[in-house]
Amino acid sequence: MSLFGAKIGPSPLEDVDVVLADLDGVVYAGAGALPHAVDSLTKASQTRRLGFITNNASRTDASVAAHLRDLGLASVQPTDVVTSPQAAVRLLAGVVPAGAKVMVVGGEGLVVELEKAGFVVTRSADDSPSAVIQGFTPDIGWKDLAEAAYALALPEEEGGIPWIATNTDWTIPQARGIAPGNGTLVSAVHTAVGRLATVAGKPERPIFDEAVTRFEARHPLFIGDRLDTDIAGACRAGMDSVLVLTGIDRPKHVLAAPADSRPTYILGDLRELHEPYPKTRIKGAVTTVGNASVRIDGIDLVIEAAGDRPIDLVRAASAAIWNSGRAIFGFRVPEALYADPFFRP
C-alpha cells in the first residue's frame, strides 16, 4: 500500500500472465451473462491466457465451455475450464484403486469425469462402493442423500469408505436469486453420519493447483465473488485475487472479511479490471482511496468524504478496518458503509 505517493496505481492486470475466473456470480447468474463480464474478459484474453475455475459440479467442462461460447466468449474450449469434479477425481485416484466402484451423489459433471478416469459408477450403497463422491446437481433428492448416508455409516478410521465432496459452497447465485448450494447437501449427509467429507474444490488447494499446472501460470490473478471460497482459496494458493461485487458477497461482507479471506482488489464490475487501481493512502487515522476517506475515531468509523465513486468508499473503509488489527464488531460502522449500489443477481 502507498502511504503518501501517487493516487493511482496500475490496473489489476499488470504483470498477470493468466486470468482465472470463477463462473457463477462472476461471468453469469443462471443462464445469462452478468453486465460487462463477457466484454471485459474477452478484452483481457487478447493479451493473456484466460481460464475458468468452477465449483459447480453439475456440468461437464465441455458443456460449460459451450455455454461460455454462447454468451460471447468465442474462443473458450473445454481445456480452458477447471472443474471441481476434475479436482475431486484426482483426489479419489489417490485413495482408491484404479477401476474401483464409486458411488455418485451428483450429476453429469461428476459421472463423466469418473468414467474418463476409469472408475465404475453406481448410485446404490448396496453395490458396496469403494468411495462416495458428492457434487451439486439440481435433481438431488432425499433418496440420494439417504443412499450416501447408508454408504458412509461406518467412520473411515473404523474401516469405512472415503467421502469426497466437490465443494461446500453454501449458496449458488441463480437468475431468480440466491439458492442453496452443495454445502447444504453435504451438511445434510454430515448430520446423518457424523463425519466430514474431504473437499476438492474452492477454498481448498487442489482445484487451484490444477489450474496453475494446466495453464503454466507464473503470476495468475483469480477473480471471484465469494470471500469464503474464492478469495480464501486464492489466498491459500498464494494468488493475487479480485473480489467482484456482482455475486454473493456484498460491501458489508467485505468490511468484515477475516485476514485469510481478503482480496488484493475490490471491483464493482469487471470493467475495472482494465482501469488503473487507486492506491490506498494512510495518514494518521485517515484512510483514503481516490476521493473517498474514512477516519477511525475510537470505536467509530467516520466517513470523512464519500467521494465520487462508491467502490472507492468500500475500498477505503475495508482498508481502514483491515489495517486496524480489530474485527468489525469492534467498531460502530455508519449505515452508509453498508449501502449496496452495486449490481447483484
DAKAHU-V489745 format. One record per pair of residues at least 4 apart in sequence whose C-alpha atoms are under 7 Angstrom apart, sorted by the first residue. I is the first residue (numbers start at 1). J is the second residue. If there is no record, write none. Layout:
i = (I | I)
j = (J | J)
This chain:
i = (1 | 1 | 2 | 2 | 2 | 3 | 3 | 3 | 3 | 4 | 7 | 7 | 7 | 8 | 8 | 8 | 8 | 9 | 9 | 9 | 9 | 10 | 10 | 10 | 11 | 11 | 11 | 11 | 11 | 12 | 12 | 13 | 13 | 16 | 16 | 16 | 17 | 17 | 17 | 17 | 17 | 17 | 18 | 18 | 18 | 18 | 18 | 18 | 18 | 19 | 19 | 19 | 19 | 19 | 19 | 20 | 20 | 20 | 20 | 20 | 20 | 20 | 20 | 21 | 21 | 21 | 21 | 21 | 21 | 22 | 22 | 22 | 22 | 22 | 22 | 23 | 23 | 23 | 23 | 24 | 24 | 24 | 25 | 25 | 25 | 25 | 25 | 25 | 26 | 26 | 26 | 26 | 26 | 27 | 27 | 27 | 27 | 28 | 28 | 28 | 29 | 29 | 29 | 29 | 29 | 29 | 30 | 30 | 30 | 33 | 33 | 36 | 36 | 36 | 37 | 37 | 38 | 38 | 38 | 39 | 40 | 40 | 40 | 41 | 42 | 42 | 44 | 45 | 45 | 51 | 51 | 52 | 52 | 52 | 53 | 53 | 53 | 54 | 54 | 54 | 55 | 55 | 55 | 55 | 55 | 55 | 56 | 56 | 57 | 57 | 57 | 57 | 57 | 57 | 57 | 57 | 57 | 58 | 58 | 58 | 58 | 58 | 58 | 59 | 59 | 59 | 59 | 60 | 60 | 60 | 61 | 61 | 61 | 61 | 62 | 62 | 63 | 64 | 65 | 65 | 65 | 65 | 65 | 66 | 67 | 68 | 68 | 68 | 69 | 69 | 69 | 69 | 76 | 82 | 82 | 83 | 84 | 84 | 84 | 84 | 84 | 84 | 85 | 85 | 85 | 85 | 85 | 86 | 86 | 87 | 87 | 87 | 87 | 87 | 88 | 88 | 88 | 88 | 89 | 89 | 89 | 90 | 92 | 93 | 93 | 96 | 96 | 98 | 98 | 99 | 99 | 99 | 100 | 100 | 100 | 101 | 101 | 101 | 101 | 101 | 101 | 102 | 102 | 102 | 102 | 102 | 102 | 102 | 102 | 103 | 103 | 103 | 103 | 103 | 103 | 103 | 103 | 104 | 104 | 104 | 104 | 104 | 104 | 105 | 105 | 105 | 105 | 106 | 106 | 106 | 106 | 106 | 106 | 107 | 107 | 107 | 108 | 109 | 110 | 111 | 111 | 112 | 113 | 114 | 114 | 115 | 115 | 124 | 125 | 125 | 125 | 125 | 125 | 130 | 131 | 131 | 131 | 132 | 132 | 132 | 132 | 133 | 133 | 133 | 134 | 134 | 134 | 135 | 135 | 135 | 135 | 136 | 140 | 141 | 142 | 143 | 144 | 145 | 145 | 146 | 147 | 148 | 148 | 149 | 149 | 149 | 149 | 152 | 152 | 152 | 153 | 154 | 154 | 154 | 155 | 155 | 155 | 156 | 156 | 156 | 163 | 163 | 164 | 164 | 164 | 165 | 165 | 165 | 165 | 166 | 166 | 166 | 167 | 167 | 167 | 167 | 167 | 167 | 168 | 168 | 168 | 169 | 169 | 169 | 170 | 170 | 170 | 170 | 170 | 171 | 171 | 171 | 171 | 172 | 172 | 172 | 172 | 173 | 173 | 173 | 173 | 173 | 173 | 174 | 174 | 175 | 177 | 180 | 182 | 183 | 184 | 185 | 186 | 187 | 188 | 189 | 190 | 190 | 190 | 199 | 200 | 200 | 200 | 201 | 201 | 202 | 202 | 202 | 202 | 203 | 203 | 203 | 203 | 204 | 205 | 205 | 205 | 205 | 206 | 207 | 208 | 208 | 209 | 210 | 211 | 212 | 212 | 213 | 220 | 220 | 221 | 221 | 221 | 222 | 222 | 222 | 222 | 222 | 223 | 223 | 223 | 224 | 224 | 224 | 224 | 224 | 225 | 225 | 225 | 225 | 225 | 225 | 225 | 225 | 226 | 226 | 226 | 226 | 227 | 227 | 227 | 227 | 228 | 228 | 229 | 230 | 231 | 231 | 231 | 231 | 231 | 232 | 232 | 232 | 233 | 234 | 234 | 234 | 234 | 235 | 235 | 235 | 240 | 241 | 241 | 241 | 242 | 242 | 242 | 242 | 242 | 243 | 243 | 243 | 243 | 244 | 244 | 244 | 244 | 244 | 245 | 245 | 245 | 245 | 245 | 245 | 246 | 246 | 246 | 246 | 247 | 247 | 249 | 250 | 251 | 251 | 251 | 251 | 252 | 252 | 253 | 254 | 255 | 255 | 255 | 255 | 256 | 256 | 257 | 257 | 258 | 266 | 267 | 267 | 268 | 268 | 278 | 278 | 279 | 280 | 280 | 280 | 281 | 281 | 281 | 282 | 282 | 282 | 283 | 285 | 285 | 286 | 286 | 286 | 286 | 287 | 287 | 287 | 287 | 287 | 288 | 288 | 288 | 288 | 289 | 289 | 289 | 289 | 290 | 291 | 291 | 292 | 292 | 292 | 292 | 292 | 292 | 293 | 293 | 293 | 293 | 293 | 293 | 294 | 294 | 294 | 294 | 294 | 294 | 294 | 295 | 295 | 295 | 295 | 296 | 296 | 296 | 297 | 297 | 299 | 299 | 299 | 300 | 300 | 300 | 301 | 301 | 301 | 301 | 306 | 307 | 309 | 310 | 311 | 312 | 313 | 314 | 314 | 315 | 316 | 317 | 318 | 319 | 320 | 321 | 321 | 326 | 335)
j = (279 | 280 | 279 | 280 | 281 | 280 | 281 | 282 | 283 | 281 | 278 | 279 | 290 | 276 | 277 | 278 | 279 | 276 | 277 | 278 | 279 | 14 | 276 | 277 | 273 | 274 | 275 | 276 | 277 | 273 | 277 | 273 | 274 | 219 | 220 | 221 | 48 | 49 | 217 | 218 | 219 | 220 | 48 | 49 | 50 | 217 | 219 | 220 | 221 | 49 | 50 | 51 | 220 | 221 | 222 | 50 | 51 | 52 | 53 | 220 | 221 | 222 | 223 | 51 | 52 | 53 | 222 | 223 | 224 | 26 | 52 | 53 | 54 | 223 | 224 | 27 | 28 | 52 | 54 | 28 | 29 | 173 | 29 | 173 | 225 | 246 | 247 | 248 | 224 | 225 | 244 | 246 | 247 | 33 | 34 | 37 | 38 | 32 | 33 | 34 | 33 | 34 | 173 | 174 | 175 | 345 | 173 | 174 | 175 | 37 | 71 | 40 | 270 | 271 | 41 | 270 | 42 | 72 | 73 | 43 | 44 | 270 | 271 | 45 | 46 | 73 | 48 | 49 | 50 | 80 | 81 | 80 | 81 | 82 | 81 | 82 | 83 | 82 | 83 | 84 | 83 | 84 | 166 | 167 | 201 | 202 | 84 | 136 | 83 | 84 | 85 | 109 | 110 | 135 | 136 | 137 | 166 | 106 | 107 | 108 | 109 | 136 | 137 | 63 | 64 | 108 | 109 | 64 | 108 | 109 | 65 | 78 | 81 | 83 | 66 | 78 | 67 | 68 | 69 | 76 | 77 | 78 | 81 | 70 | 71 | 72 | 73 | 76 | 73 | 74 | 75 | 76 | 80 | 86 | 211 | 87 | 88 | 166 | 167 | 200 | 201 | 207 | 89 | 109 | 110 | 113 | 166 | 90 | 113 | 91 | 200 | 201 | 206 | 207 | 92 | 164 | 166 | 200 | 93 | 113 | 114 | 94 | 96 | 97 | 98 | 100 | 130 | 118 | 119 | 118 | 119 | 120 | 119 | 120 | 130 | 119 | 120 | 121 | 122 | 129 | 130 | 119 | 120 | 121 | 122 | 129 | 130 | 131 | 132 | 121 | 122 | 123 | 124 | 129 | 131 | 132 | 133 | 121 | 122 | 123 | 132 | 133 | 134 | 133 | 134 | 135 | 144 | 110 | 134 | 135 | 136 | 137 | 140 | 111 | 136 | 137 | 112 | 113 | 114 | 115 | 121 | 116 | 117 | 118 | 119 | 119 | 120 | 147 | 129 | 147 | 148 | 150 | 151 | 161 | 161 | 162 | 163 | 148 | 162 | 163 | 164 | 163 | 164 | 165 | 164 | 165 | 166 | 165 | 166 | 167 | 182 | 182 | 144 | 145 | 146 | 147 | 148 | 149 | 189 | 150 | 151 | 152 | 189 | 153 | 189 | 192 | 193 | 160 | 161 | 193 | 193 | 158 | 159 | 160 | 159 | 160 | 195 | 160 | 161 | 162 | 197 | 198 | 197 | 198 | 199 | 197 | 198 | 199 | 200 | 199 | 200 | 201 | 182 | 183 | 199 | 200 | 201 | 202 | 182 | 183 | 186 | 181 | 182 | 183 | 180 | 181 | 182 | 183 | 184 | 178 | 179 | 180 | 181 | 178 | 179 | 180 | 181 | 177 | 178 | 179 | 247 | 248 | 345 | 178 | 179 | 345 | 345 | 184 | 186 | 187 | 188 | 189 | 190 | 191 | 192 | 193 | 194 | 195 | 196 | 204 | 204 | 206 | 207 | 206 | 207 | 207 | 229 | 230 | 233 | 229 | 230 | 232 | 233 | 233 | 209 | 233 | 236 | 237 | 210 | 211 | 212 | 237 | 213 | 214 | 215 | 216 | 217 | 217 | 239 | 240 | 239 | 240 | 241 | 234 | 239 | 240 | 241 | 242 | 241 | 242 | 243 | 230 | 231 | 242 | 243 | 244 | 230 | 243 | 244 | 245 | 246 | 247 | 248 | 249 | 230 | 231 | 248 | 249 | 231 | 232 | 249 | 261 | 232 | 261 | 233 | 234 | 235 | 241 | 261 | 262 | 263 | 236 | 260 | 261 | 237 | 238 | 239 | 240 | 241 | 239 | 260 | 261 | 264 | 263 | 264 | 265 | 263 | 264 | 265 | 266 | 267 | 263 | 265 | 266 | 267 | 266 | 267 | 268 | 269 | 270 | 249 | 250 | 267 | 268 | 269 | 342 | 269 | 343 | 344 | 345 | 344 | 345 | 253 | 254 | 255 | 314 | 338 | 340 | 256 | 338 | 257 | 318 | 317 | 318 | 321 | 328 | 327 | 328 | 261 | 262 | 262 | 315 | 272 | 311 | 311 | 342 | 289 | 290 | 289 | 287 | 288 | 289 | 287 | 288 | 289 | 286 | 287 | 288 | 287 | 295 | 296 | 293 | 294 | 295 | 296 | 293 | 294 | 295 | 316 | 320 | 292 | 293 | 294 | 316 | 293 | 312 | 315 | 316 | 312 | 307 | 308 | 305 | 306 | 307 | 312 | 313 | 316 | 303 | 304 | 305 | 306 | 313 | 316 | 301 | 302 | 303 | 304 | 305 | 316 | 317 | 301 | 302 | 303 | 304 | 300 | 301 | 302 | 301 | 302 | 330 | 331 | 332 | 331 | 332 | 333 | 331 | 332 | 333 | 334 | 313 | 313 | 313 | 314 | 315 | 316 | 317 | 318 | 337 | 319 | 320 | 321 | 322 | 323 | 324 | 326 | 328 | 330 | 339)
